[in-house]
Amino acid sequence: MKYCAFLRGVNVNGTAMKMAEVCDIFKKAGMKDVSSVLATGNILFESDEVPENLKQKLEKSLSEHFHYEAFLFLKTDEEVKGILENSPFEKDENLHIYSFICNSGDENLLMQEFLKTNHQEQEEAKLIKGNFYWKIPKGNTLDSEFGKILGKKSFKNILTSRNINTIEKIVNKFFIL
């Protein structure tokens, strides 16, 4: 089965990783056809192992090699394709559109928190088929009330986000391989 591992905390807070090195760790852990998309911790690979075992095995390998507490989310190629296909917002050069990768149920928590905040003009969030999407004008991500909530430690430990353009690049690479 084809997977994408979305690593959290890559190249922030002193955790510097070269994606070629991360790919080598995945290969040493027994993954096949390993490649990366961008330098933000998106690793594509194939494996016949069950997702629960993969997650534990890969987090342990990364933690031991890079000396940090690795945390990743796994999605199949079809799940990543679904994130892109279900995006409720049209692309606009003045807006960022984010998809949040999290454990099942945490997308509802994100929506609850979003609904508690004051929103900027053109800021919007939607929950579609278990995926949380957020649209925000460029340059306002960290200044918005919701963006500030996302920066809290309690959220950093349960999710990672990707711009929808990154999701599109991952999907394109999946289906080219």
Secondary structure, DSSP 8 states (H G I E B T S, - for coil): -EEEEEESSTTSTT----HHHHHHHHHHTT-EEEEE-TTSSEEEEE-SS-HHHHHHHHHHHHHHHHTS---EEEEEHHHHHHHHHT--S---TTEEEEEEEE-TTHHHHHHHHHHHS---TT-EEEEETTEEEEEEETT-TTTSHHHHHHTSHHHHTTEEEEEHHHHHHHHHHHTT-
